[in-house]
Amino acid sequence: MSRKKTAIAPGQNPKAFSMTAADLEKLAAKMDQLPEAPRTIVNSRMAAIIMLQPQIEGMRAKGYDFVQISEWLAANAPLSVSPSTIRTALSKARGDERPPKRKAAKAARTISEQPQSPPLTPRVDQKPDVKPVEQPGFFSTGDDSI
């Protein structure tokens, strides 16, 4: 496949881009006037679940849980999704925001509530707590004679 090459003026950078703000506004107006593109194929499981949101929520209202819905979809359509994917897709479709993780929220709250103290500096006259380390694999029986 050959690509059409455009003529480049001498001294012009072929990768340079330049457009006036007025031209961009005209382009934006044209893009806003475009009609909806017809959707013939759905290429992601998440998009399929979001499109089926009303029907899935109807199944939930009838008492089906996410595992049962996942199994039903696998048996009745070429749509194999995990229960957690269904749950995530529905929450995204509703626009639910994920709450912050509990540990991170607690740590942020704890840090902000603590009074600020000056950093600790080691004392010069104090010896560090150092214990002798035994070498692994060597042990003494108390008898040094050979």
N, C-alpha and C positions, 0 to 999 in steps of 0.2 A: 504494500500500500504506500503510495507516495503522498507526501504532504505538500501542499501548495506553499511556495515560498514567496514572500513579499519583498519588493525591492527596498533596500536599505540605503538611505542617503549616506554619502561619505561622512565619517565622523559621528554618526548616530549610533548609539548603543542599542543593539537589537533587543535587549531585555529591559530597557528603560520604559517606564510607563508615565504618561502625562495626560491628564484630562482636566478640563475646567470644572468648577463647581456647578456652573449652569448646565453643562453637558450631563453631569451626574444626576442632577435634579430631573432633567428630561428623561433620562434612562430610568430612574426610579418611578416616574409617573407612568411610563410605558409598562413597567413590570407590574405596577399595581393594577393596571387595567386587564391583565391577562386573565382568561377564564380558568376555572379549575381544570386540571389535567385529569383525564379519565384514568381510573385505577383498574387495571385488568389483572395484575398479579401482586400478591402480597409476599414479600421476600423475608419477613422475619416473624418468628413466633410471637414476639412481644406485640407487634402491630396487629397480628391476627386476634390475639386475646383482647386488645383494646377495641378492635372493631366489633367483637362479640360481647363487649361489656354488658349491654342490657340483658342479653340472653343468659349470660353467666350469673348476673345478679338475680335474675329470675329463678335460676336453679338454686341459688343460695337461699332465696326466700322460701322455696319449697322444701328446704332442709338438707340439701346436698352439701357436703363439705368439699374442700379443695381436692382431697385425694379422690373422691368419687367423681368429681368433675374432670379431673385429669385422666382417670381411667375411661370415662365415657368418651372424651374427645379422642383418645387413642384408639378406642374400639370403633368409633363412628366416622372418623375423618383422618386424613393423613396429617394429624396434628398431635404430635407427641410432646407434651410439655409437663414439667414437674409442677406439683402443687405450689411450691414456693414461687415459681415463675408466674403462675396465675395470680397469686396474691400480690406480687410486686407490680404486675401490669395493671391490675385493677386500682391499686393505690396511686400509680402514676396517672392513670386516666382520670381519677377523681381529683388529682392535684394535691394529694396528701404530701406534707413535708415530713421527712424522716426526723424523728426527735434525735437530739444528740445522744451519743452513747453515754450510759450512766457513769462510767468511770471517768471519762473525759470531762463531763459536766461537773462531777463531784470534785475532781482535781482542780478545775478552774475556780469553782466556788471556794474551795479550801485555800487556794493560793491567794485569792483576792481578800479573804477574811483575815489572813495572818498579818500581824504588824511587821513592818519592814525593819530588820535589824542589820547592823553593819556586818560585813562578811567576817568569818572567823579566820584568824591567822594563827599559825602554830607558834607555840612558845619556844624560844631559842634554848632556854635552860633545861628543857624537858627532853629526855631520851625517847625515841620512838619505841613502841611496843613491838619488839621483834623476837620471835621464837625460833630456835634452831629447827631447821627442816631436815627430817631424816630422808636419806636417799631411798627411793623405792627399790625393793628387791634385795636389799642388804639388811641383815639382822644379825644380832650377836647372841651367841648361846652362853656367853660368860666365860668360855674356855678359849683363850687365845693361843693355846699351844697346838702345834700341828703334828 
